[in-house]
């Protein structure tokens, strides 16, 4: 089961939804800032971080 994370960007908009890896960090390698949320599936594909999607596809 995948876990998801998002955070608020400096412009106050939320980032795309990122997939968390085993280490608890996003698969794309981006570092989240303080404010974060844990969205629950189903998450529309348009809201997912494309880099996380690619990394998830490579690990499966």
C-alpha positions, 0 to 999 in steps of 0.5 A: 500500500502506498502512502501519500504526502503533500506540502504547502509551497512558498506561494501558499499553494499545495504541492502535487501529491507525492508517494512516500518511499520506505524511508518516509521521504518522497520517491522523487527526492524532494524535501517537504517543508513544514506544513504537510497533509496526508491525502487518502486515495483515491487521488486523481492522477492529475494531482500526483507528482509525475516524478513520484509516478515514474519512480513508483513505476520503476520499483514495481 
